[in-house]
Amino acid sequence: MIKKIVKYFFIFVLGLLLVVLVFLFSAGLWHRWVTYPRFDKQVKAFQDRRKEPEALTALHTYRGALHAHSYWSHDSRGRLSDIIPAAKKAGIDFIFLTDHAHGDKDTIPRGYHGYYDGVLIEPGTEREGYCTWPLDSAVIDWTVKKDTVVKNVVTNGGIIFYAHSEEEHNWDNPYFQGMEIYNIHTDIKDESLRPLICNFITSGTKYKEWAMREIFDEQVDILAHWDALNSKRKIVGFAAVDAHENQNIRARYLEDGRVEWVGPDNHAIDTVEASIWNRWMFHAPDENGWIFKFMTDTYQASFNMVTNYVVADTLSVPSIANSLKKGNLFIAFKSLGDAKGFMFCSKNAEGKVSGILGDSVRIDNVKSFQVVSPLPGQFRLIRDGKVINVSADDQYQFTWSEPVRKGVYRLEMHIKIDGKYIPWVYTNPVYVY
């Protein structure tokens, strides 16, 4: 009798466990075997339609990651052996780091600074809601008023963009130069953690980028706020990867032979003895000594999800920084397709380019707007925050020659994937005065 009770109880527990597992992972398994393969096939078909567009400017376009973290931040252990291969695979030309300060007297440059295997890295700081790049040797005193920090950095030739635009800032400060119009971390805040984890577990390495793409929501309120601010003065919009490569579980051997487990935000979870019970999970140490890694927010996935395309003359800090200040950039969700070759500009009565995205142009020098794209989609021209024209169907180029009046003109490009249009490109405006 007791044996039967134990048997049925054991069967009940196994059945209950199976039900729980099905409940937890059913959606993730459906995505893994149905949704993601279909999405992947459509995206690849879209990318195969690439055509090199007409070059509207002699300037170069460089892909960059802004707002990223390395080992210098308390919540990251990212080293060059993590960052550079990821950047190369994602086609990233430059990275402007924003490592957290170690104290109130923040000395820059520190950490990584210079060219590494062709990738340009410039150090900066994320603190007090700012992405700060002094662009020179500097000591930032964070004990003074926040607005004073902005004024000091900017008047000395540096850059200050607001990070996390969903948070409160002094939007009336006349010195800040730009803001995030998309941030991966901002986007993930409204997500439920359980389905995300299940998606990452079931998707494997093949569909990791699509599992990460699940977090995407168009930042409508932030875009509207950006438009409103631009009606008063130029505010540069950029995309933040906010990459730490820290939402993961890793393990490595310590000098005494024990195993250290490290969890999210670089927090040590536990230190245990290596034994037959855990050795089966370990592999040979990688470049950084990790013998186990379950990675979600890898540098490569972050760099590839959203990318800044900066139009500049050379791949150098002065050139890239100057273009960032001017707003000569657009952002694209690169995992959907590489937007290099895309351009939005104004043209004069002679049909010549009179300004590119980020430029301010006199109204008597603007007869039309033109966009060229390496991939087809729907173009949406926005003036002063309102859509004034939408292309009728998917096109590689778009021209708007209705009577031009003064205003702030920016362009969005949406592409059709899985039966619906989704944002692919956001440009900075052409300011017509």
DRENLOSE-960989 format. One record per atom (N, C-alpha, C): x, y, z. Coordinates in steps of 0.1 Angstrom, whole numbers, padded with zeros to 4 digits, always signed. Example, Ala and Ser with C-alpha at 12.3 -4.5 7.8 and 13.67 -1.06 7.14 Angstrom:
+0132-0057+0078 +0123-0045+0078 +0132-0033+0078 +0128-0022+0071 +0137-0011+0071 +0129+0000+0079 
***
This chain:
+0008-0012+0000 +0000+0000+0000 +0009+0013+0000 +0019+0013+0009 +0028+0024+0009 +0035+0026-0004 +0040+0015-0010 +0047+0016-0023 +0038+0022-0033 +0025+0018-0034 +0016+0024-0044 +0014+0039-0041 +0013+0043-0029 +0012+0057-0025 +0024+0065-0030 +0036+0059-0027 +0048+0066-0031 +0049+0067-0047 +0045+0055-0053 +0045+0055-0068 +0036+0066-0074 +0024+0066-0069 +0014+0076-0075 +0018+0090-0071 +0024+0092-0060 +0029+0106-0056 +0040+0110-0065 +0049+0100-0068 +0060+0103-0077 +0055+0107-0091 +0045+0099-0096 +0040+0102-0109 +0033+0115-0109 +0026+0118-0098 +0019+0131-0097 +0029+0143-0098 +0040+0141-0090 +0050+0152-0090 +0056+0154-0104 +0059+0143-0111 +0065+0144-0124 +0055+0150-0134 +0042+0146-0132 +0032+0152-0141 +0030+0167-0138 +0030+0171-0125 +0029+0185-0122 +0041+0193-0127 +0053+0187-0126 +0065+0193-0131 +0064+0195-0146 +0059+0185-0153 +0058+0186-0168 +0048+0197-0172 +0037+0198-0164 +0027+0208-0167 +0033+0222-0165 +0041+0223-0154 +0048+0236-0151 +0057+0240-0163 +0065+0230-0167 +0075+0232-0178 +0068+0236-0191 +0057+0229-0194 +0050+0232-0206 +0044+0247-0205 +0039+0250-0193 +0034+0264-0191 +0044+0274-0193 +0056+0271-0187 +0067+0281-0188 +0073+0283-0202 +0075+0271-0209 +0083+0271-0221 +0075+0270-0234 +0062+0268-0233 +0054+0266-0245 +0055+0278-0255 +0054+0290-0250 +0055+0302-0259 +0069+0302-0265 +0079+0300-0256 +0093+0300-0261 +0096+0290-0272 +0091+0278-0270 +0093+0267-0279 +0085+0270-0292 +0074+0276-0291 +0066+0280-0303 +0074+0290-0311 +0080+0300-0304 +0089+0310-0311 +0101+0303-0317 +0107+0294-0310 +0119+0287-0315 +0117+0279-0327 +0105+0272-0328 +0103+0263-0340 +0094+0269-0350 +0087+0280-0347 +0077+0285-0357 +0079+0300-0360 +0078+0308-0349 +0079+0323-0351 +0092+0327-0356 +0103+0323-0349 +0116+0328-0353 +0121+0323-0366 +0119+0310-0370 +0123+0306-0383 +0116+0314-0394 +0103+0316-0392 +0095+0324-0402 +0101+0338-0403 +0103+0344-0392 +0108+0358-0391 +0122+0359-0397 +0130+0349-0394 +0144+0348-0399 +0144+0347-0415 +0135+0339-0420 +0134+0337-0434 +0130+0350-0441 +0120+0357-0435 +0115+0369-0441 +0126+0380-0441 +0133+0381-0430 +0143+0391-0429 +0155+0389-0439 +0158+0376-0440 +0169+0373-0450 +0165+0376-0464 +0152+0373-0467 +0147+0376-0480 +0147+0391-0483 +0144+0399-0472 +0144+0414-0473 +0158+0418-0475 +0168+0413-0468 +0182+0417-0469 +0187+0414-0483 +0182+0403-0489 +0187+0399-0503 +0183+0409-0513 +0174+0418-0510 +0169+0428-0520 +0178+0441-0520 +0189+0440-0513 +0198+0451-0512 +0204+0456-0525 +0203+0469-0528 +0209+0475-0539 +0217+0487-0534 +0229+0490-0540 +0237+0501-0537 +0231+0514-0542 +0227+0523-0534 +0220+0535-0538 +0230+0546-0543 +0224+0556-0550 +0232+0567-0554 +0238+0574-0542 +0251+0578-0543 +0258+0585-0533 +0254+0600-0534 +0248+0606-0524 +0243+0619-0524 +0253+0629-0518 +0264+0623-0511 +0274+0632-0505 +0287+0624-0506 +0298+0632-0506 +0311+0627-0507 +0316+0622-0493 +0309+0625-0482 +0312+0621-0469 +0311+0606-0467 +0317+0600-0457 +0316+0586-0454 +0306+0584-0443 +0300+0571-0443 +0291+0568-0432 +0298+0557-0424 +0299+0560-0411 +0305+0550-0401 +0295+0545-0391 +0295+0532-0389 +0286+0526-0379 +0292+0527-0365 +0284+0531-0356 +0289+0533-0342 +0280+0529-0331 +0286+0525-0320 +0278+0521-0308 +0281+0532-0298 +0270+0539-0293 +0271+0549-0283 +0264+0544-0270 +0270+0548-0259 +0265+0544-0246 +0268+0529-0244 +0280+0525-0241 +0284+0512-0239 +0294+0511-0227 +0295+0500-0221 +0302+0498-0208 +0313+0487-0210 +0324+0489-0202 +0335+0479-0202 +0338+0476-0187 +0349+0469-0185 +0353+0465-0172 +0354+0477-0162 +0356+0489-0167 +0357+0500-0158 +0345+0503-0150 +0333+0499-0156 +0320+0500-0149 +0319+0489-0138 +0313+0492-0127 +0311+0483-0116 +0302+0471-0120 +0294+0473-0131 +0284+0462-0135 +0288+0456-0148 +0301+0456-0151 +0305+0449-0164 +0319+0444-0162 +0322+0433-0169 +0336+0428-0169 +0341+0427-0183 +0335+0435-0192 +0338+0435-0206 +0353+0439-0209 +0360+0431-0216 +0374+0433-0220 +0375+0434-0235 +0386+0439-0240 +0388+0440-0254 +0385+0427-0262 +0389+0416-0255 +0387+0403-0261 +0372+0400-0263 +0363+0406-0255 +0349+0405-0257 +0343+0416-0267 +0348+0428-0265 +0342+0439-0272 +0346+0440-0287 +0359+0439-0290 +0364+0441-0304 +0359+0430-0313 +0360+0417-0310 +0354+0407-0319 +0339+0409-0322 +0332+0413-0311 +0318+0416-0313 +0315+0428-0322 +0324+0438-0320 +0322+0450-0329 +0326+0447-0343 +0336+0439-0346 +0340+0435-0359 +0329+0427-0366 +0323+0418-0359 +0312+0409-0365 +0300+0418-0368 +0297+0428-0360 +0286+0437-0362 +0289+0448-0372 +0301+0449-0376 +0305+0460-0386 +0306+0473-0379 +0309+0474-0366 +0310+0486-0359 +0324+0492-0361 +0324+0505-0365 +0336+0513-0367 +0341+0520-0355 +0332+0525-0346 +0336+0532-0334 +0327+0529-0323 +0332+0530-0311 +0325+0529-0298 +0328+0540-0289 +0317+0547-0285 +0319+0558-0275 +0314+0552-0262 +0324+0548-0253 +0321+0542-0240 +0315+0552-0230 +0307+0547-0221 +0301+0556-0210 +0302+0548-0197 +0315+0545-0193 +0317+0537-0181 +0313+0546-0169 +0308+0539-0159 +0304+0546-0146 +0317+0551-0139 +0315+0562-0133 +0327+0569-0126 +0330+0561-0113 +0342+0561-0109 +0346+0555-0097 +0346+0564-0085 +0344+0577-0087 +0343+0586-0076 +0338+0599-0081 +0338+0609-0072 +0333+0622-0075 +0343+0630-0084 +0355+0627-0084 +0365+0633-0092 +0368+0623-0103 +0362+0625-0115 +0362+0615-0126 +0373+0619-0136 +0384+0612-0137 +0395+0615-0146 +0393+0608-0159 +0394+0615-0170 +0392+0610-0184 +0404+0616-0192 +0410+0607-0200 +0407+0594-0204 +0411+0583-0194 +0404+0573-0194 +0407+0561-0186 +0401+0549-0193 +0405+0537-0189 +0400+0525-0196 +0406+0524-0210 +0397+0521-0219 +0402+0519-0233 +0401+0533-0241 +0411+0535-0249 +0411+0548-0256 +0420+0547-0268 +0415+0548-0280 +0423+0547-0292 +0417+0537-0302 +0426+0533-0311 +0422+0523-0321 +0426+0509-0317 +0417+0500-0318 +0420+0486-0315 +0415+0477-0327 +0425+0472-0334 +0421+0464-0346 +0412+0471-0355 +0414+0484-0357 +0407+0492-0366 +0394+0498-0360 +0390+0494-0348 +0378+0500-0341 +0382+0511-0332 +0376+0523-0334 +0380+0535-0326 +0371+0535-0313 +0378+0536-0302 +0371+0537-0289 +0375+0550-0282 +0364+0557-0278 +0366+0570-0270 +0359+0568-0257 +0366+0571-0246 +0361+0569-0232 +0352+0581-0228 +0342+0577-0220 +0332+0587-0215 +0326+0582-0202 +0316+0589-0197 +0310+0586-0184 +0295+0586-0186 +0288+0577-0179 +0274+0578-0176 +0272+0580-0161 +0267+0592-0159 +0264+0595-0145 +0254+0607-0144 +0246+0607-0134 +0236+0618-0132 +0226+0619-0144 +0224+0608-0152 +0215+0609-0163 +0222+0614-0176 +0235+0615-0176 +0242+0621-0187 +0251+0610-0194 +0252+0611-0207 +0263+0605-0215 +0273+0616-0217 +0285+0615-0211 +0294+0626-0211 +0307+0621-0218 +0311+0629-0228 +0324+0626-0235 +0332+0640-0235 +0342+0642-0227 +0349+0654-0227 +0358+0656-0239 +0362+0645-0246 +0369+0645-0258 +0384+0650-0256 +0388+0651-0244 +0401+0656-0241 +0404+0651-0227 +0417+0653-0222 +0420+0650-0209 +0413+0660-0199 +0406+0654-0190 +0397+0662-0181 +0395+0656-0168 +0391+0663-0158 +0387+0658-0145 +0373+0665-0143 +0363+0656-0143 +0349+0661-0140 +0346+0660-0126 +0342+0672-0120 +0338+0673-0106 +0323+0671-0105 +0319+0659-0100 +0305+0656-0099 +0299+0661-0086 +0306+0668-0078 +0300+0674-0066 +0293+0687-0069 +0296+0693-0080 +0290+0706-0083 +0276+0703-0089 +0268+0713-0091 +0254+0712-0096 +0254+0705-0110 +0244+0696-0112 +0244+0689-0125 +0244+0698-0137 +0236+0709-0137 +0236+0717-0148 +0249+0724-0150 +0257+0726-0140 +0270+0732-0141 +0280+0723-0148 +0278+0710-0145 +0287+0700-0152 +0284+0700-0167 +0271+0701-0171 +0268+0702-0185 +0275+0714-0191 +0273+0726-0185 +0279+0738-0190 +0294+0737-0191 +0301+0732-0181 +0315+0731-0181 +0321+0721-0192 +0314+0710-0193 +0319+0700-0204 +0317+0706-0218 +0305+0711-0220 +0302+0716-0234 +0310+0728-0238 +0311+0738-0228 +0319+0750-0232 +0334+0747-0234 +0338+0735-0229 +0352+0731-0231 +0354+0722-0243 +0343+0721-0251 +0344+0713-0264 +0339+0699-0263 +0334+0695-0252 +0329+0681-0250 +0315+0679-0255 +0310+0667-0253 +0296+0664-0256 +0289+0659-0244 +0277+0664-0242 +0267+0658-0232 +0254+0656-0238 +0250+0643-0239 +0237+0639-0243 +0230+0633-0231 +0217+0635-0231 +0209+0629-0220 +0207+0614-0222 +0210+0606-0212 +0207+0592-0212 +0194+0589-0206 +0188+0578-0210 +0175+0573-0205 +0165+0585-0206 +0160+0587-0217 +0151+0598-0220 +0137+0596-0213 +0135+0584-0208 +0122+0582-0201 +0122+0588-0187 +0134+0592-0183 +0136+0597-0169 +0135+0612-0169 +0135+0618-0157 +0134+0633-0156 +0148+0639-0159 +0148+0650-0166 +0160+0658-0169 +0156+0672-0169 +0166+0681-0168 +0163+0695-0170 +0163+0698-0185 +0152+0696-0191 +0151+0698-0206 +0152+0712-0210 +0152+0722-0201 +0154+0736-0204 +0169+0740-0203 +0177+0731-0199 +0191+0735-0199 +0196+0738-0213 +0202+0750-0215 +0205+0754-0229 +0218+0748-0234 +0225+0740-0226 +0238+0735-0230 +0238+0720-0235 +0228+0712-0230 +0228+0698-0234 +0225+0697-0249 +0232+0687-0256 +0231+0687-0270 +0223+0677-0277 +0219+0666-0269 +0212+0655-0275 +0206+0646-0265 +0199+0636-0270 +0191+0627-0261 +0190+0614-0268 +0188+0603-0260 +0185+0590-0266 +0171+0590-0271 +0169+0586-0284 +0156+0584-0289 +0153+0569-0289 +0163+0561-0286 +0160+0546-0284 +0172+0541-0275 +0168+0533-0265 +0178+0527-0256 +0173+0513-0254 +0181+0503-0256 +0177+0489-0253 +0172+0487-0239 +0180+0492-0229 +0176+0491-0215 +0162+0497-0213 +0160+0509-0218 +0147+0516-0217 +0136+0507-0222 +0139+0501-0234 +0128+0493-0240 +0125+0481-0232 +0134+0475-0225 +0132+0463-0218 +0125+0465-0204 +0124+0477-0200 +0118+0480-0187 +0104+0476-0186 +0096+0476-0197 +0082+0473-0196 +0079+0458-0199 +0090+0450-0200 +0088+0436-0203 +0087+0427-0191 +0080+0416-0192 +0079+0406-0181 +0092+0397-0182 +0098+0395-0171 +0111+0388-0171 +0110+0374-0175 +0100+0367-0170 +0099+0352-0172 +0098+0348-0186 +0089+0354-0195 +0089+0350-0209 +0102+0353-0216 +0109+0364-0212 +0121+0368-0218 +0132+0357-0216 +0133+0353-0203 +0143+0343-0200 +0139+0330-0207 +0127+0326-0207 +0123+0314-0214 +0126+0314-0229 +0124+0326-0235 +0127+0328-0249 +0142+0326-0252 +0150+0332-0243 +0165+0330-0245 +0169+0316-0243 +0163+0309-0233 +0167+0295-0231 +0164+0286-0243 +0152+0288-0248 +0147+0279-0259 +0153+0283-0273 +0156+0296-0275 +0160+0301-0288 +0174+0296-0292 +0183+0293-0282 +0196+0289-0285 +0204+0300-0292 +0216+0297-0297 +0224+0307-0303 +0219+0311-0317 +0212+0302-0324 +0208+0305-0337 +0198+0316-0338 +0189+0317-0328 +0178+0327-0329 +0179+0337-0317 +0191+0339-0311 +0193+0347-0300 +0189+0362-0303 +0193+0366-0315 +0190+0380-0319 +0175+0382-0320 +0167+0372-0324 +0153+0374-0325 +0147+0373-0311 +0152+0366-0302 +0148+0366-0289 +0150+0379-0282 +0161+0386-0286 +0164+0399-0281 +0154+0409-0287 +0151+0407-0300 +0142+0416-0307 +0128+0416-0301 +0125+0406-0294 +0111+0405-0287 +0108+0417-0278 +0119+0423-0273 +0117+0434-0264 +0112+0447-0271 +0113+0448-0284 +0111+0460-0291 +0097+0466-0290 +0097+0478-0286 +0084+0486-0287 +0088+0500-0292 +0081+0505-0301 +0084+0519-0306 +0083+0529-0295 +0093+0537-0293 +0093+0546-0282 +0085+0559-0286 +0072+0558-0287 +0064+0568-0292 +0065+0581-0284 +0064+0580-0271 +0064+0592-0262 +0077+0599-0263 +0088+0591-0263 +0101+0597-0264 +0103+0604-0277 +0099+0598-0288 +0100+0605-0301 +0092+0618-0302 +0080+0617-0296 +0071+0629-0296 +0078+0640-0287 +0084+0637-0276 +0091+0646-0268 +0103+0652-0275 +0110+0644-0283 +0121+0649-0291 +0117+0659-0301 +0106+0655-0308 +0100+0665-0318 +0097+0678-0311 +0091+0678-0299 +0087+0690-0293 +0099+0698-0289 +0110+0692-0284 +0122+0699-0281 +0128+0705-0293 +0128+0698-0304 +0134+0703-0317 +0127+0715-0322 +0114+0717-0318 +0107+0729-0323 +0113+0742-0316 +0121+0740-0306 +0126+0752-0299 +0141+0754-0302 +0149+0743-0303 +0163+0744-0307 +0167+0730-0311 +0179+0729-0318 +0184+0716-0322 +0187+0707-0311 +0181+0695-0311 +0185+0684-0301 +0188+0672-0309 +0200+0667-0308 +0204+0655-0316 +0198+0643-0310 +0193+0634-0318 +0188+0621-0314 +0197+0610-0317 +0199+0601-0308 +0208+0590-0311 +0203+0577-0304 +0209+0566-0307 +0205+0553-0302 +0215+0548-0292 +0211+0543-0281 +0220+0537-0271 +0219+0522-0270 +0230+0516-0271 +0230+0501-0269 +0230+0498-0254 +0235+0507-0246 +0236+0504-0232 +0242+0490-0229 +0252+0486-0236 +0257+0473-0236 +0267+0471-0224 +0264+0461-0216 +0273+0457-0205 +0278+0443-0206 +0271+0435-0214 +0273+0420-0214 +0273+0414-0200 +0262+0418-0192 +0262+0414-0178 +0249+0407-0174 +0240+0405-0183 +0227+0398-0180 +0230+0383-0184 +0237+0376-0176 +0241+0363-0179 +0246+0356-0166 +0250+0343-0168 +0255+0335-0157 +0268+0329-0162 +0279+0331-0154 +0292+0327-0158 +0300+0320-0147 +0310+0313-0150 +0318+0306-0140 +0333+0306-0144 +0341+0307-0134 +0356+0306-0137 +0363+0300-0125 +0375+0294-0128 +0383+0289-0117 +0391+0301-0110 +0391+0300-0097 +0399+0309-0089 +0413+0303-0087 +0423+0310-0082 +0436+0306-0080 +0437+0293-0072 +0428+0292-0062 +0429+0281-0053 +0421+0269-0058 +0417+0269-0071 +0410+0258-0077 +0395+0257-0075 +0390+0266-0067 +0375+0267-0065 +0369+0274-0077 +0356+0273-0078 +0348+0279-0089 +0340+0290-0085 +0342+0302-0091 +0334+0314-0088 +0322+0315-0098 +0310+0316-0093 +0299+0318-0101 +0295+0333-0101 +0293+0339-0113 +0290+0353-0114 +0277+0354-0121 +0268+0363-0115 +0254+0364-0121 +0252+0378-0127 +0239+0381-0129 +0236+0394-0135 +0242+0406-0128 +0245+0417-0136 +0251+0429-0131 +0265+0427-0124 +0271+0416-0128 +0285+0413-0124 +0286+0410-0109 +0275+0405-0103 +0275+0401-0089 +0279+0387-0087 +0289+0385-0078 +0293+0371-0075 +0281+0364-0068 +0278+0352-0073 +0267+0345-0067 +0272+0335-0056 +0282+0328-0059 +0287+0318-0050 +0301+0313-0054 +0308+0307-0044 +0321+0301-0047 +0320+0286-0042 +0323+0277-0051 +0321+0263-0047 +0333+0255-0051 +0334+0243-0046 +0344+0233-0050 +0341+0227-0064 +0351+0225-0072 +0349+0218-0084 +0347+0203-0081 +0337+0197-0087 +0334+0183-0083 +0328+0176-0095 +0326+0163-0094 +0319+0156-0104 +0305+0161-0108 +0299+0168-0098 +0286+0173-0100 +0285+0185-0108 +0296+0193-0110 +0295+0205-0118 +0305+0205-0129 +0315+0196-0129 +0325+0197-0140 +0320+0194-0154 +0309+0186-0154 +0303+0182-0167 +0298+0195-0175 +0295+0206-0167 +0290+0218-0174 +0301+0227-0180 +0314+0224-0176 +0325+0233-0179 +0332+0230-0191 +0337+0240-0198 +0346+0238-0210 +0359+0244-0207 +0368+0243-0217 +0382+0249-0215 +0380+0264-0213 +0388+0270-0205 +0387+0285-0202 +0389+0293-0215 +0380+0303-0217 +0382+0312-0229 +0392+0322-0226 +0393+0333-0235 +0403+0343-0233 +0403+0350-0220 +0391+0351-0214 +0390+0357-0201 +0388+0348-0189 +0391+0335-0192 +0391+0325-0181 +0377+0319-0178 +0367+0322-0185 +0353+0317-0182 +0352+0303-0187 +0347+0294-0178 +0346+0280-0181 +0331+0276-0183 +0322+0286-0180 +0308+0284-0183 +0302+0297-0186 +0294+0298-0196 +0287+0311-0199 +0273+0308-0205 +0263+0314-0198 +0249+0315-0204 +0247+0329-0207 +0248+0333-0219 +0248+0347-0223 +0235+0352-0229 +0230+0363-0225 +0218+0369-0231 +0221+0381-0239 +0226+0392-0232 +0229+0405-0238 +0243+0406-0242 +0247+0397-0252 +0261+0398-0257 +0264+0411-0263 +0276+0415-0264 +0280+0428-0271 +0276+0427-0285 +0278+0415-0292 +0274+0414-0306 +0259+0416-0308 +0251+0410-0300 +0237+0411-0301 +0232+0426-0299 +0238+0433-0289 +0235+0447-0287 +0239+0456-0298 +0252+0454-0302 +0257+0462-0313 +0249+0461-0326 +0244+0448-0328 +0237+0446-0341 +0222+0449-0340 +0217+0450-0328 +0203+0453-0327 +0200+0468-0332 +0207+0477-0326 +0205+0491-0331 +0218+0498-0332 +0220+0505-0343 +0233+0511-0347 +0231+0526-0351 +0241+0534-0347 +0242+0548-0352 +0250+0548-0364 +0245+0555-0374 +0252+0557-0387 +0256+0572-0388 +0269+0574-0386 +0273+0588-0385 +0280+0592-0398 +0276+0603-0404 +0281+0608-0416 +0293+0618-0413 +0305+0614-0417 +0317+0622-0413 +0327+0621-0424 +0338+0628-0423 +0348+0628-0433 +0359+0617-0430 +0362+0615-0418 +0372+0604-0414 +0368+0597-0401 +0374+0585-0399 +0372+0578-0387 +0382+0582-0377 +0378+0594-0371 +0387+0599-0360 +0378+0606-0350 +0383+0608-0338 +0375+0614-0327 +0370+0628-0331 +0379+0637-0336 +0374+0650-0339 +0363+0650-0350 +0364+0642-0360 +0355+0641-0371 +0341+0635-0366 +0342+0624-0359 +0330+0617-0355 +0323+0626-0344 +0330+0632-0335 +0325+0641-0325 +0318+0653-0331 +0324+0659-0341 +0318+0670-0348 +0305+0667-0354 +0304+0655-0361 +0292+0651-0367 +0281+0647-0357 +0285+0642-0346 +0276+0639-0335 +0269+0652-0330 +0278+0662-0328 +0273+0675-0323 +0263+0681-0333 +0266+0679-0346 +0258+0685-0356 +0245+0677-0359 +0245+0665-0354 +0233+0656-0357 +0234+0650-0371 +0246+0649-0377 +0247+0642-0390 +0247+0627-0388 +0236+0622-0384 +0235+0608-0382 +0220+0603-0382 +0219+0590-0385 +0206+0584-0384 +0208+0571-0376 +0197+0565-0371 +0198+0552-0364 +0190+0542-0372 +0195+0529-0371 +0188+0518-0378 +0188+0506-0369 +0178+0498-0370 +0178+0485-0363 +0185+0475-0373 +0198+0474-0371 +0206+0467-0380 +0204+0452-0381 +0198+0446-0371 +0196+0432-0372 +0185+0429-0383 +0177+0439-0386 +0168+0438-0397 +0174+0440-0411 +0185+0448-0411 +0191+0451-0424 +0201+0462-0422 +0213+0461-0429 +0223+0471-0428 +0219+0483-0436 +0218+0495-0429 +0213+0507-0436 +0225+0516-0442 +0237+0511-0443 +0247+0519-0448 +0244+0522-0463 +0245+0534-0467 +0241+0539-0480 +0229+0547-0480 +0221+0546-0469 +0209+0554-0467 +0213+0569-0466 +0205+0578-0471 +0207+0592-0469 +0194+0600-0471 +0193+0610-0462 +0182+0620-0463 +0188+0634-0464 +0183+0641-0474 +0189+0654-0477 +0178+0664-0482 +0182+0676-0482 +0174+0687-0490 +0181+0690-0502 +0174+0695-0512 +0180+0699-0525 +0175+0713-0529 +0183+0720-0536 +0179+0734-0540 +0173+0734-0554 +0170+0745-0559 +0163+0746-0572 +0170+0740-0583 +0184+0739-0582 +0192+0734-0593 +0193+0718-0591 +0187+0713-0581 +0188+0699-0579 +0200+0694-0572 +0207+0703-0566 +0219+0700-0558 +0216+0699-0543 +0224+0690-0536 +0222+0688-0522 +0225+0701-0515 +0216+0706-0507 +0218+0719-0499 +0220+0716-0484 +0217+0704-0480 +0218+0700-0466 +0215+0686-0464 +0222+0680-0454 +0219+0666-0450 +0213+0666-0436 +0209+0654-0432 +0203+0652-0419 +0212+0659-0408 +0206+0667-0400 +0213+0674-0390 +0217+0688-0393 +0216+0692-0406 +0220+0705-0411 +0208+0715-0409 +0211+0728-0408 +0202+0739-0409 +0203+0746-0422 +0192+0747-0429 +0192+0753-0443 +0182+0764-0444 +0186+0775-0451 +0177+0786-0454 +0166+0781-0463 +0154+0786-0461 +0142+0781-0469 +0144+0784-0484 +0151+0795-0487 +0152+0798-0501 +0163+0788-0508 +0168+0779-0500 +0178+0770-0505 +0173+0755-0505 +0159+0754-0503 +0153+0741-0502 +0141+0741-0512 +0143+0733-0522 +0132+0731-0532 +0125+0717-0530 +0132+0707-0524 +0127+0694-0523 +0135+0686-0512 +0130+0675-0508 +0137+0665-0500 +0138+0652-0507 +0150+0646-0506 +0152+0633-0512 +0158+0623-0502 +0153+0610-0504 +0159+0599-0496 +0163+0588-0505 +0174+0582-0503 +0178+0570-0510 +0181+0559-0499 +0178+0547-0503 +0180+0536-0493 +0185+0524-0500 +0193+0516-0493 +0198+0503-0500 +0188+0492-0499 +0177+0494-0492 +0167+0484-0491 +0153+0491-0492 +0143+0484-0497 +0130+0490-0500 +0122+0491-0487 +0113+0501-0487 +0104+0502-0475 +0095+0514-0477 +0087+0517-0467 +0078+0528-0467 +0084+0540-0460 +0084+0551-0467 +0090+0564-0462 +0079+0573-0456 +0082+0578-0444 +0073+0587-0437 +0080+0600-0434 +0076+0611-0441 +0082+0624-0439 +0074+0631-0428 +0082+0636-0418 +0076+0642-0406 +0080+0656-0405 +0071+0666-0403 +0074+0680-0401 +0068+0684-0388 +0077+0690-0379 +0073+0695-0366 +0064+0685-0359 +0069+0672-0360 +0062+0661-0352 +0050+0655-0358 +0046+0659-0370 +0034+0654-0377 +0038+0648-0390 +0033+0636-0393 +0035+0629-0406 +0028+0637-0417 +0035+0642-0427 +0029+0650-0437 +0029+0642-0451 +0036+0631-0452 +0036+0623-0464 +0041+0609-0461 +0034+0599-0467 +0038+0585-0466 +0038+0580-0480 +0049+0573-0484 +0051+0567-0497 +0040+0557-0499 +0035+0555-0511 +0024+0546-0514 +0028+0532-0513 +0040+0528-0516 +0044+0514-0515 +0059+0514-0512 +0064+0501-0511 +0078+0500-0508 +0087+0505-0519 +0096+0514-0516 +0105+0520-0526 +0119+0520-0521 +0129+0522-0530 +0143+0525-0527 +0146+0539-0526 +0137+0548-0531 +0140+0562-0530 +0126+0570-0529 +0128+0582-0524 +0116+0590-0521 +0119+0605-0523 +0110+0612-0530 +0112+0626-0533 +0099+0633-0529 +0101+0644-0521 +0089+0652-0517 +0092+0666-0522 +0084+0671-0531 +0086+0684-0537 +0074+0693-0536 +0066+0690-0526 +0055+0700-0523 +0060+0713-0518 +0053+0724-0519 +0058+0736-0514 +0064+0735-0499 +0077+0739-0498 +0084+0737-0486 +0082+0750-0477 +0079+0748-0464 +0078+0759-0455 +0088+0756-0444 +0090+0767-0436 +0099+0765-0425 +0095+0755-0415 +0104+0747-0409 +0101+0737-0400 +0112+0727-0398 +0109+0717-0390 +0119+0706-0386 +0114+0694-0393 +0122+0689-0403 +0118+0678-0412 +0127+0666-0408 +0121+0655-0404 +0128+0643-0403 +0121+0631-0410 +0128+0620-0412 +0123+0609-0420 +0124+0596-0412 +0113+0589-0413 +0113+0575-0408 +0111+0565-0419 +0118+0554-0419 +0116+0544-0429 +0111+0531-0421 +0100+0526-0426 +0094+0514-0420 +0094+0503-0431 +0096+0490-0426 +0097+0479-0436 +0087+0469-0431 +0082+0461-0441 +0071+0451-0438 +0078+0438-0436 +0076+0433-0423 +0080+0420-0419 +0069+0413-0412 +0067+0401-0415 +0056+0393-0409 +0042+0400-0410 +0040+0406-0421 +0027+0412-0424 +0024+0426-0419 +0034+0432-0412 +0031+0445-0407 +0044+0454-0408 +0042+0467-0409 +0053+0477-0410 +0059+0479-0396 +0072+0479-0396 +0079+0481-0383 +0090+0491-0386 +0094+0500-0376 +0104+0510-0379 +0118+0503-0382 +0125+0509-0391 +0138+0504-0394 +0148+0516-0393 +0145+0528-0398 +0154+0539-0397 +0147+0551-0392 +0154+0558-0383 +0150+0572-0378 +0161+0581-0382 +0159+0592-0388 +0169+0602-0391 +0168+0614-0381 +0179+0621-0380 +0179+0634-0374 +0173+0644-0384 +0168+0655-0380 +0160+0664-0389 +0170+0672-0398 +0164+0677-0409 +0169+0689-0416 +0161+0700-0411 +0168+0711-0406 +0161+0722-0400 +0160+0733-0411 +0148+0736-0415 +0146+0747-0425 +0141+0759-0418 +0149+0770-0420 +0146+0783-0414 +0145+0794-0423 
***
